[in-house]
Amino acid sequence: MAHSKSKQFTRPPPKKTKAKAAEPETADDFQEAADFEEEAGGKWRAGDPAKSARAFTRALELYGRGLSKHPQNFDLAYNKARLMLELSQRPALVPHIAASLETLLHAALEDHRKVLRLDGENVDALFNTAQVLTSLAEALHGGGDEDGEEPTKLLHEALEVLSACLSKQEMMFEQERIDSEGRIAELEDDVSACDSMDASAGSSATEEQTATIVAPIAASDLIDTVHASLAALTTLVAIDDASELGTLADMAEALTGSKAPRYISLMPETDQSSARLSTALDRAIFFASLADARFSAHVVDLQTAIEHLQVFNFPGKETSAHALFAEAQAREELVLSALDSFETSGNLDGPDCWGQLTAAQTLLSAAAGLSTEDARERKARVYELKADTEVLRYRFASTPGLGLSDAIRNSAATLLSNARTFYNGAMQHGRVLGEEEIVAQSSQRSALFGEVVRISQGGSAMAGGQTEHGEALGRLVEDGLLGDRGAGEMYNMLQGR
């Protein structure tokens, strides 16, 4: 699932103070010592994850000891919870901090609940709590919670917390606007008073009077909460009961149809264009997921679901690698859902599915051709999805009875060769970007299809690599890219049968 850039978590700036040798006593002492360890952890994060994690662990321990002495101190509680959330979003650090991501997120959730017991109306605490709830739901669902009962419950709670957060933010934003207008009126009164002073004072030096307005809530904060809400809704729509889909759609429509445009209009003009694009993208991702869910629940047919993907036709898509990638991903996900339905119904519109995969490949090629920073950062994922799409097209081309042309059916070997080429591209870009998981999986799949292509061209099966190839085939079946029959045929080929 693709999402917009996450909100930066609010925290006080680190104090440039070395950790004290003596045991901290006051809440400020503990905060200073924890700040020092957090700063150290940040310095080592890229080069030495283990060393970085040790520093962050010491910071967590300092927050914990501080709270044992000052249990009602909001700053210590908030910063401990905030650090737990930040660490959960850094995969390289998680194994050094906790037994699993789920374990870390459960602990982070408990810390955030403690923060809200100290101040249940703090908007940063509310926002961060919803982030933890959403992340935990995604981790549990991705980890194999098939019925989705706990993830669904967590996501509904996240949406409730975000709704409370947004209401509070709106009140604060409006109050700040009223206060700002009042301060401006006072300044205008002061200027009028100065103008009416005796002319003899005109030759004296004039003192400049300024007012510094510190807005606790900006329009961008409101948009951040909209994005977080849409992210939770997008995750929820895929696992919630079909009877709830209409309610979720109404919530997304209210956020993107009325609230977001109003918030964007309050932003500086220089920021409005990018905000409209990111909101349109999040909206498209949600409604594409909704179309997929409705198709899977037999509420709409495949053709209707495909028509709903027109939601991606918004201004600026052609120059956004994220948008092009997201639409390609949505079209592939819909085809995978159609394959799932085929397993039970026996009905599959091969030409329509092939058309969606061809459209996805075109979108990915456009994304790969962009030279923006977003495109460069997304290169490994783009090439990985291009490769996956070719494997899925191979599945269709090699499956009889789907109504595809002879030219398509005869392209099966070429599609596997293309897939290998794209997996190699994903490996190369992944190494540059530090995407270790993409590198490992693409390497395994590239080796598999390289061997399959070699044997299909007359080569002999080799004894080595059978276990790794079998694992790769198993994952491809789990991902829906290959069917059991196709994977079995490949495995037999590798065995020389």
Solvent accessible surface area in square Angstrom, and as a share of the most:
residue,aa,sasa,rsa
1,M,103,0.46
2,A,13,0.10
3,H,63,0.28
4,S,23,0.15
5,K,172,0.73
6,S,58,0.37
7,K,26,0.11
8,Q,133,0.59
9,F,30,0.12
10,T,66,0.38
11,R,60,0.22
12,P,55,0.34
13,P,112,0.70
14,P,49,0.31
15,K,84,0.35
16,K,174,0.74
17,T,58,0.34
18,K,168,0.71
19,A,41,0.32
20,K,106,0.45
21,A,117,0.90
22,A,74,0.57
23,E,87,0.39
24,P,10,0.06
25,E,103,0.46
26,T,71,0.41
27,A,18,0.14
28,D,95,0.49
29,D,25,0.13
30,F,0,0.00
31,Q,13,0.06
32,E,35,0.16
33,A,7,0.06
34,A,0,0.00
35,D,3,0.02
36,F,73,0.30
37,E,21,0.09
38,E,14,0.06
39,E,56,0.25
40,A,24,0.19
41,G,0,0.00
42,G,31,0.30
43,K,152,0.64
44,W,109,0.38
45,R,89,0.33
46,A,104,0.80
47,G,71,0.68
48,D,49,0.26
49,P,43,0.27
50,A,33,0.25
51,K,75,0.32
52,S,0,0.00
53,A,1,0.01
54,R,131,0.48
55,A,2,0.01
56,F,10,0.04
57,T,47,0.27
58,R,105,0.38
59,A,0,0.00
60,L,20,0.10
61,E,94,0.42
62,L,17,0.08
63,Y,0,0.00
64,G,29,0.28
65,R,101,0.37
66,G,0,0.00
67,L,34,0.17
68,S,88,0.57
69,K,96,0.41
70,H,56,0.25
71,P,81,0.51
72,Q,139,0.62
73,N,44,0.22
74,F,53,0.22
75,D,80,0.42
76,L,1,0.01
77,A,7,0.05
78,Y,16,0.06
79,N,0,0.00
80,K,37,0.16
81,A,1,0.00
82,R,0,0.00
83,L,2,0.01
84,M,15,0.07
85,L,0,0.00
86,E,41,0.18
87,L,2,0.01
88,S,11,0.07
89,Q,76,0.34
90,R,92,0.34
91,P,109,0.68
92,A,62,0.48
93,L,1,0.00
94,V,14,0.08
95,P,98,0.62
96,H,92,0.41
97,I,38,0.19
98,A,21,0.16
99,A,101,0.78
100,S,43,0.28
101,L,66,0.33
102,E,52,0.23
103,T,68,0.39
104,L,4,0.02
105,L,1,0.01
106,H,83,0.37
107,A,43,0.33
108,A,0,0.00
109,L,13,0.07
110,E,79,0.36
111,D,16,0.08
112,H,1,0.01
113,R,77,0.28
114,K,97,0.41
115,V,1,0.00
116,L,37,0.18
117,R,162,0.59
118,L,56,0.28
119,D,55,0.28
120,G,42,0.40
121,E,110,0.49
122,N,39,0.20
123,V,14,0.08
124,D,34,0.18
125,A,0,0.00
126,L,13,0.07
127,F,3,0.01
128,N,2,0.01
129,T,1,0.01
130,A,0,0.00
131,Q,25,0.11
132,V,0,0.00
133,L,0,0.00
134,T,13,0.08
135,S,26,0.17
136,L,0,0.00
137,A,0,0.00
138,E,60,0.27
139,A,15,0.12
140,L,30,0.15
141,H,73,0.33
142,G,70,0.67
143,G,61,0.58
144,G,42,0.41
145,D,35,0.18
146,E,159,0.71
147,D,108,0.56
148,G,1,0.01
149,E,128,0.57
150,E,75,0.34
151,P,0,0.00
152,T,23,0.13
153,K,146,0.62
154,L,13,0.07
155,L,0,0.00
156,H,62,0.28
157,E,45,0.20
158,A,0,0.00
159,L,13,0.06
160,E,120,0.54
161,V,20,0.11
162,L,2,0.01
163,S,66,0.42
164,A,51,0.40
165,C,0,0.00
166,L,10,0.05
167,S,58,0.37
168,K,52,0.22
169,Q,3,0.01
170,E,48,0.21
171,M,129,0.58
172,M,54,0.24
173,F,41,0.17
174,E,73,0.33
175,Q,95,0.42
176,E,25,0.11
177,R,101,0.37
178,I,85,0.43
179,D,55,0.28
180,S,22,0.14
181,E,90,0.40
182,G,34,0.33
183,R,81,0.29
184,I,82,0.42
185,A,48,0.37
186,E,110,0.49
187,L,52,0.26
188,E,103,0.46
189,D,93,0.48
190,D,57,0.29
191,V,90,0.52
192,S,69,0.45
193,A,60,0.46
194,C,80,0.48
195,D,113,0.58
196,S,95,0.61
197,M,116,0.52
198,D,100,0.52
199,A,95,0.74
200,S,88,0.57
201,A,40,0.31
202,G,63,0.61
203,S,110,0.71
204,S,69,0.45
205,A,102,0.79
206,T,128,0.74
207,E,159,0.72
208,E,156,0.70
209,Q,115,0.51
210,T,99,0.57
211,A,45,0.35
212,T,122,0.71
213,I,71,0.36
214,V,120,0.69
215,A,56,0.43
216,P,77,0.48
217,I,6,0.03
218,A,45,0.35
219,A,7,0.05
220,S,51,0.33
221,D,29,0.15
222,L,2,0.01
223,I,8,0.04
224,D,37,0.19
225,T,0,0.00
226,V,0,0.00
227,H,19,0.08
228,A,10,0.08
229,S,7,0.05
230,L,1,0.01
231,A,19,0.15
232,A,0,0.00
233,L,0,0.00
234,T,6,0.04
235,T,13,0.08
236,L,0,0.00
237,V,1,0.01
238,A,74,0.57
239,I,29,0.15
240,D,21,0.11
241,D,90,0.47
242,A,52,0.40
243,S,92,0.59
244,E,61,0.27
245,L,7,0.03
246,G,35,0.34
247,T,72,0.42
248,L,1,0.01
249,A,13,0.10
250,D,98,0.51
251,M,69,0.31
252,A,0,0.00
253,E,77,0.35
254,A,49,0.38
255,L,17,0.08
256,T,11,0.06
257,G,44,0.42
258,S,68,0.44
259,K,59,0.25
260,A,0,0.00
261,P,66,0.42
262,R,122,0.45
263,Y,1,0.00
264,I,6,0.03
265,S,71,0.46
266,L,86,0.43
267,M,22,0.10
268,P,85,0.54
269,E,150,0.67
270,T,126,0.73
271,D,60,0.31
272,Q,24,0.11
273,S,82,0.53
274,S,74,0.47
275,A,8,0.06
276,R,129,0.47
277,L,53,0.26
278,S,31,0.20
279,T,9,0.05
280,A,27,0.21
281,L,6,0.03
282,D,9,0.05
283,R,72,0.26
284,A,0,0.00
285,I,16,0.08
286,F,0,0.00
287,F,36,0.15
288,A,5,0.04
289,S,29,0.19
290,L,5,0.02
291,A,1,0.01
292,D,24,0.13
293,A,17,0.13
294,R,62,0.23
295,F,22,0.09
296,S,63,0.41
297,A,39,0.30
298,H,145,0.65
299,V,92,0.53
300,V,33,0.19
301,D,87,0.45
302,L,21,0.10
303,Q,84,0.37
304,T,44,0.26
305,A,0,0.00
306,I,20,0.10
307,E,90,0.40
308,H,74,0.33
309,L,2,0.01
310,Q,115,0.51
311,V,36,0.21
312,F,1,0.00
313,N,107,0.55
314,F,23,0.10
315,P,125,0.79
316,G,32,0.31
317,K,22,0.09
318,E,115,0.51
319,T,94,0.55
320,S,14,0.09
321,A,0,0.00
322,H,20,0.09
323,A,0,0.00
324,L,6,0.03
325,F,14,0.06
326,A,4,0.03
327,E,6,0.03
328,A,0,0.00
329,Q,45,0.20
330,A,19,0.14
331,R,30,0.11
332,E,12,0.05
333,E,83,0.37
334,L,3,0.01
335,V,1,0.01
336,L,27,0.14
337,S,18,0.11
338,A,3,0.02
339,L,9,0.05
340,D,98,0.51
341,S,25,0.16
342,F,61,0.25
343,E,117,0.52
344,T,122,0.71
345,S,59,0.38
346,G,50,0.48
347,N,115,0.59
348,L,31,0.15
349,D,66,0.34
350,G,1,0.01
351,P,75,0.47
352,D,43,0.22
353,C,0,0.00
354,W,35,0.12
355,G,33,0.32
356,Q,20,0.09
357,L,0,0.00
358,T,54,0.31
359,A,35,0.27
360,A,1,0.00
361,Q,19,0.09
362,T,89,0.52
363,L,22,0.11
364,L,0,0.00
365,S,57,0.37
366,A,48,0.37
367,A,1,0.01
368,A,19,0.15
369,G,64,0.62
370,L,38,0.19
371,S,90,0.58
372,T,59,0.34
373,E,111,0.50
374,D,46,0.24
375,A,2,0.01
376,R,129,0.47
377,E,91,0.41
378,R,28,0.10
379,K,34,0.14
380,A,1,0.01
381,R,85,0.31
382,V,1,0.01
383,Y,50,0.19
384,E,29,0.13
385,L,17,0.08
386,K,11,0.05
387,A,0,0.00
388,D,19,0.10
389,T,0,0.00
390,E,2,0.01
391,V,0,0.00
392,L,0,0.00
393,R,35,0.13
394,Y,28,0.11
395,R,35,0.13
396,F,1,0.00
397,A,1,0.01
398,S,32,0.21
399,T,29,0.17
400,P,85,0.53
401,G,81,0.78
402,L,17,0.08
403,G,65,0.62
404,L,21,0.11
405,S,60,0.39
406,D,109,0.56
407,A,77,0.59
408,I,34,0.17
409,R,90,0.33
410,N,123,0.63
411,S,29,0.19
412,A,18,0.14
413,A,67,0.52
414,T,79,0.46
415,L,7,0.03
416,L,7,0.04
417,S,47,0.30
418,N,51,0.26
419,A,0,0.00
420,R,108,0.39
421,T,84,0.49
422,F,42,0.18
423,Y,0,0.00
424,N,45,0.23
425,G,11,0.11
426,A,0,0.00
427,M,25,0.11
428,Q,114,0.51
429,H,55,0.25
430,G,0,0.00
431,R,147,0.54
432,V,126,0.73
433,L,66,0.33
434,G,54,0.52
435,E,55,0.25
436,E,141,0.63
437,E,146,0.66
438,I,16,0.08
439,V,27,0.16
440,A,64,0.50
441,Q,52,0.23
442,S,0,0.00
443,S,45,0.29
444,Q,18,0.08
445,R,2,0.01
446,S,7,0.05
447,A,52,0.41
448,L,0,0.00
449,F,0,0.00
450,G,11,0.11
451,E,26,0.12
452,V,4,0.02
453,V,22,0.13
454,R,85,0.31
455,I,24,0.12
456,S,65,0.42
457,Q,147,0.65
458,G,70,0.67
459,G,28,0.26
460,S,85,0.55
461,A,38,0.29
462,M,116,0.52
463,A,98,0.76
464,G,56,0.54
465,G,40,0.38
466,Q,39,0.17
467,T,105,0.61
468,E,85,0.38
469,H,17,0.08
470,G,26,0.25
471,E,87,0.39
472,A,0,0.00
473,L,8,0.04
474,G,34,0.33
475,R,102,0.37
476,L,0,0.00
477,V,47,0.27
478,E,146,0.66
479,D,69,0.36
480,G,18,0.17
481,L,5,0.02
482,L,2,0.01
483,G,15,0.14
484,D,115,0.59
485,R,118,0.43
486,G,10,0.10
487,A,10,0.08
488,G,31,0.30
489,E,87,0.39
490,M,3,0.01
491,Y,79,0.30
492,N,61,0.31
493,M,61,0.27
494,L,2,0.01
495,Q,61,0.27
496,G,52,0.50
497,R,194,0.71
